[in-house]
Amino acid sequence: MIKANNNIAVMAPYASATFEVAKGKSLVSLAQNESFLPSSKRALTAGQRAAEEMVLYPDSSYQQLRSSIAKVHGLDAEKVLVSAGSMELIFALGQAYLSPSRSALSTQYSYAFFRTATALAQAEFVTVPEPDLTVSVEHLLLAVSDNTSIVFVANPANPCGTHIPKSDLVRLRAELRDDILLVIDEAYGEFADAIDEPTFDLVSGGNTVVLRTFSKAYGLAGARVGWGYFPTDVKAELQKIINPGSVATVSQAMATAAMEDQQSMERLCQETTEIRSWFTAEARALGLEVPTSLTNFVLVCFADAQTAADADKALRQEAIVLRGMAGYGLPQALRATIGTKDQMAFVIDTLRKFLGA
């Protein structure tokens, strides 16, 4: 029987959330960081219209979508690259700039797919501590080695939800070697845009990439559309790797319409932020540690791993599913996607009973 390459054979498959809950109750899924609000009505209408064109291949240049992104963010459309979710871009970056003789550097609790993309390229993945569950530029700079080729930073971070100021990223870029590519993953960037610290200008240096997605703040997780802002040379290399037309016609149309409806996106972020703030305060009042988040989720930390496991069991008895964080090295924590106010109140009530608070 034919066997897979060794680097593939030793990898674990991607682990999504499990939804085993008590029978007879309606599932409350708060494990996938999906939006609890639907996408823009304009996006839904655009998708329905585009469905009539499915007999044709999608526009592999993504011209209209790239133009819309560039207009909203004040970018050069020629430097915008679209893909089937930002994961495709992360994968392509690994294929283009990592190898067995090169390594990637990231943080202790960084987005898991950074590690996967590195393993697929047969490269070493190096991590540094995250004091207070927050990215430390100081630790990253101290860990740079001769074979460091990519530094991955998620900001705001997943799964911790924490955020570092742009000044830290500017310092990181300034003190890294010119031959190291800094990849800033802003999958949750729209939730932090109110801070008004855009990082797209760092791309002009030629060795920084900024990634975003339509899956979170635009409520289009099922459409699978990601994008990034790239130096021209880097974009050219990735276009050799990414499948042309990997984003379907309907998804392109929906993403374009969503980008052009900024009011809908901003409303989604505002409502999410309000519920997130309420839930954070209520969870902290129960004695739980919840780092300040600038995303559509929060990390809920319990006294220890056993308490977190017992809390997860109690929640599942009520058909509430949060995401266990043991795979991230945080067995004492559960990640809670922000849902409706009623859903989050249900979580708080269940935790209150569990903790006897």
C-alpha positions in Angstrom: 0.0 0.0 0.0 1.3 3.4 -0.9 2.2 5.6 2.1 2.1 9.3 2.5 5.2 11.4 2.9 6.6 11.3 6.4 5.8 14.9 7.3 2.1 14.3 6.4 1.9 10.8 8.0 2.9 12.2 11.4 0.5 15.1 11.4 -2.9 15.0 13.2 -5.9 15.9 11.0 -7.5 19.3 11.6 -9.6 19.1 14.7 -12.9 21.0 14.5 -15.3 21.4 17.5 -17.2 18.4 18.7 -21.0 18.8 19.2 -21.8 16.0 21.6 -24.5 17.4 23.9 -27.5 16.1 25.9 -30.3 14.8 23.7 -33.6 16.6 23.5 -32.3 20.1 23.8 -31.6 22.7 21.1 -27.9 23.1 20.3 -26.3 26.4 21.3 -23.1 26.5 19.2 -20.6 29.0 20.5 -17.4 27.1 19.4 -16.6 28.2 15.9 -16.2 32.0 16.1 -19.0 32.5 13.7 -21.2 35.6 13.7 -24.5 35.4 15.4 -25.9 38.0 13.0 -26.5 37.3 9.3 -24.4 39.0 6.6 -25.5 42.2 4.9 -28.8 41.9 3.0 -27.0 43.4 0.0 -24.5 40.5 0.2 -27.3 37.9 0.3 -29.1 39.5 -2.7 -25.8 39.7 -4.6 -25.2 36.0 -4.0 -28.7 35.0 -5.2 -28.1 37.0 -8.4 -24.7 35.5 -9.0 -26.1 32.0 -8.7 -27.5 32.4 -12.2 -24.0 32.7 -13.5 -22.7 29.4 -12.1 -22.4 27.9 -15.6 -19.3 30.0 -16.1 -16.0 29.8 -14.3 -15.4 32.5 -11.7 -13.3 35.5 -12.4 -9.8 34.3 -11.4 -8.5 37.9 -11.2 -11.1 38.9 -8.6 -11.0 42.4 -10.2 -14.3 43.7 -8.8 -13.7 42.3 -5.3 -10.1 43.6 -5.2 -11.2 47.0 -6.3 -13.9 47.2 -3.6 -11.4 46.2 -0.9 -8.9 48.7 -2.1 -11.4 51.5 -2.2 -12.7 50.9 1.3 -9.2 50.6 2.9 -7.3 53.1 0.7 -5.1 50.4 -0.8 -3.5 49.6 -4.1 -5.8 47.0 -5.7 -2.8 45.4 -7.5 -1.4 44.4 -4.1 -4.6 42.8 -2.9 -4.7 39.0 -3.2 -8.0 37.0 -2.7 -8.2 33.4 -1.7 -10.6 30.7 -0.4 -10.3 31.9 3.2 -7.2 33.3 4.8 -6.1 29.7 5.6 -5.3 29.3 1.9 -3.0 32.3 2.0 -1.2 31.0 5.2 -0.7 27.7 3.4 0.7 29.4 0.3 3.1 31.5 2.4 4.4 28.4 4.0 4.9 26.7 0.7 6.7 29.7 -0.8 9.0 30.7 2.1 9.5 27.8 4.3 11.5 24.6 3.9 13.4 22.0 6.0 16.3 24.5 6.2 14.1 27.4 7.2 11.9 28.0 10.3 8.8 29.9 11.3 8.5 31.8 14.6 5.3 32.6 16.4 3.9 32.7 20.0 2.9 30.1 22.5 -0.8 30.2 21.9 -0.8 31.3 18.3 -3.4 30.3 15.7 -3.0 26.6 15.2 -2.9 26.7 11.4 0.4 28.6 11.5 1.9 25.4 12.9 0.1 23.3 10.3 1.3 25.3 7.3 4.8 25.1 8.7 4.6 21.3 9.1 3.3 21.0 5.5 6.5 22.8 4.4 8.6 20.5 6.5 10.0 23.4 8.4 10.6 23.9 12.1 8.0 25.8 14.1 9.4 27.8 17.0 7.2 29.4 19.7 7.9 31.9 22.5 6.0 32.6 25.7 2.9 34.9 25.8 3.0 36.7 29.2 -0.5 37.5 30.3 -1.8 35.6 27.2 -0.6 38.5 25.0 1.9 38.5 22.2 5.3 39.7 23.3 7.5 41.4 20.7 10.4 41.3 23.1 10.2 37.5 23.3 9.8 37.2 19.5 12.9 39.3 18.8 15.0 37.3 21.3 14.1 34.0 19.6 15.0 35.0 16.0 17.7 32.7 14.6 19.8 32.5 11.4 17.2 30.3 9.7 14.1 32.2 10.7 12.2 33.0 7.5 8.6 33.9 8.7 7.3 35.5 11.8 3.6 34.8 12.3 1.6 37.2 14.5 -2.2 37.1 14.9 -3.5 40.5 16.1 -6.0 40.4 17.7 -5.0 36.9 18.7 -6.8 33.6 18.5 -7.6 32.0 20.9 -6.7 34.6 23.6 -8.5 37.6 22.0 -5.8 40.0 23.2 -4.4 42.8 21.1 -1.1 44.6 20.9 -0.7 48.2 19.7 0.6 49.0 16.2 3.7 50.5 17.8 4.7 47.0 18.9 4.4 45.7 15.4 6.3 48.7 14.0 9.1 47.9 16.4 9.0 44.2 15.5 9.3 45.0 11.8 12.1 47.5 12.3 14.2 45.1 14.4 13.7 42.0 12.3 16.2 41.2 9.5 15.1 42.4 6.0 15.0 38.8 4.8 12.4 37.7 7.3 8.7 38.0 6.3 6.4 39.4 8.9 2.9 37.9 8.5 0.2 39.9 10.5 -3.0 37.9 10.6 -5.9 40.2 11.2 -8.8 37.7 10.9 -10.5 39.7 13.6 -9.1 43.1 12.6 -12.5 44.7 12.0 -13.4 44.3 15.6 -10.3 46.3 16.5 -10.5 48.9 13.7 -12.2 51.4 16.1 -8.7 51.8 17.6 -7.7 53.3 14.2 -4.3 51.7 14.0 -4.3 50.2 10.4 -1.1 48.2 9.6 -1.4 48.1 5.8 1.2 50.8 5.5 3.9 48.3 6.8 3.5 46.4 3.5 5.3 49.1 1.6 8.6 48.0 3.2 8.5 44.9 1.0 8.7 42.2 3.7 5.4 42.4 5.6 2.0 40.8 4.8 -1.4 41.7 6.3 -4.2 39.1 6.1 -7.9 39.5 6.6 -11.1 37.5 6.1 -14.8 37.8 5.4 -15.6 34.9 7.8 -15.9 36.9 11.0 -17.0 40.6 10.9 -18.8 40.2 7.6 -20.7 37.1 8.6 -19.6 35.1 5.5 -17.9 32.1 7.1 -19.7 29.7 4.7 -18.6 31.7 1.6 -14.9 31.0 2.4 -13.3 34.3 1.2 -10.1 35.7 2.6 -7.7 38.4 1.4 -4.4 40.0 2.1 -2.3 43.0 1.2 1.1 41.9 -0.2 4.3 43.3 -1.5 4.3 42.9 -5.3 7.0 40.3 -5.3 5.4 38.2 -2.5 2.0 38.3 -4.2 3.6 37.1 -7.5 5.1 34.0 -5.7 1.8 33.1 -4.0 -0.1 33.3 -7.3 2.0 30.4 -8.5 0.7 28.3 -5.6 -3.0 29.3 -5.1 -5.5 27.6 -7.4 -6.8 30.1 -9.9 -10.5 30.9 -9.3 -10.6 29.1 -5.9 -13.2 31.6 -4.7 -16.6 30.7 -6.4 -18.7 33.3 -8.3 -21.4 33.5 -5.6 -18.8 34.0 -2.9 -17.1 36.7 -4.8 -20.3 38.5 -5.4 -21.4 38.3 -1.7 -18.0 39.4 -0.5 -17.9 42.4 -2.9 -21.4 43.5 -1.7 -20.5 43.0 1.9 -17.4 45.1 1.5 -19.4 47.9 -0.1 -21.9 47.8 2.8 -19.6 49.0 5.6 -22.5 50.1 7.8 -23.8 46.6 8.1 -20.4 45.3 9.1 -19.9 48.1 11.6 -23.3 47.4 13.1 -22.4 43.7 13.5 -19.1 44.6 15.2 -20.9 47.1 17.5 -23.6 44.6 18.6 -21.0 41.9 19.1 -18.8 44.3 21.2 -21.7 45.3 23.4 -22.6 41.7 24.2 -19.0 40.7 24.6 -18.4 43.5 27.2 -21.5 42.4 29.1 -20.6 38.8 29.1 -17.0 39.5 30.2 -18.1 41.5 33.1 -20.6 38.8 34.2 -18.0 36.1 33.9 -15.5 38.0 35.9 -18.1 38.6 38.5 -18.3 34.8 38.9 -14.6 34.8 39.7 -13.4 33.6 36.3 -10.4 35.1 34.5 -11.3 36.6 31.1 -8.6 38.4 29.2 -9.7 41.6 27.5 -10.7 40.6 24.0 -11.0 42.6 20.8 -12.6 39.8 18.8 -16.0 38.1 18.5 -15.0 35.6 21.3 -13.6 35.5 24.8 -11.3 33.1 26.6 -12.8 31.9 29.9 -10.2 30.6 32.3 -11.0 28.4 35.2 -9.0 27.4 38.3 -7.5 24.4 36.6 -7.9 21.9 33.8 -10.3 19.6 35.7 -12.6 22.5 36.6 -12.6 23.5 32.9 -13.5 20.0 31.8 -16.3 19.8 34.4 -17.6 23.1 33.3 -17.6 22.0 29.7 -19.6 18.9 30.7 -22.1 21.0 32.6 -22.6 23.3 29.7 -23.1 20.4 27.3 -25.8 19.0 29.6 -27.6 22.2 28.6 -26.6 21.7 24.9 -24.2 24.6 25.1 -20.9 24.0 23.2 -17.9 26.2 23.8 -14.4 25.3 22.5 -12.0 23.5 24.7 -8.5 24.9 24.5 -6.3 21.9 25.6 -5.0 21.6 22.1 -3.6 25.1 22.4 -1.9 24.3 25.7 -4.6 26.0 27.7 -6.5 23.0 29.3 -7.8 25.3 32.0 -9.7 27.4 29.5 -12.8 27.4 27.2 -13.3 29.8 24.3 -16.7 31.3 24.0 -17.9 32.7 20.7 -20.1 35.7 21.3 -23.7 34.8 20.5 -27.0 36.6 21.1 -27.6 38.3 24.5 -30.0 35.5 25.4 -27.5 32.8 24.5 -24.7 34.5 26.5 -27.1 34.9 29.5 -27.8 31.2 29.3 -24.1 30.5 29.5 -23.7 32.7 32.5 -26.6 31.2 34.3 -25.3 27.7 33.6 -21.8 28.6 34.9 -23.3 30.3 37.9 -25.1 27.1 38.9 -22.0 25.0 38.1 -19.8 27.2 40.3 -22.3 27.6 43.0 -21.9 31.3 42.8 
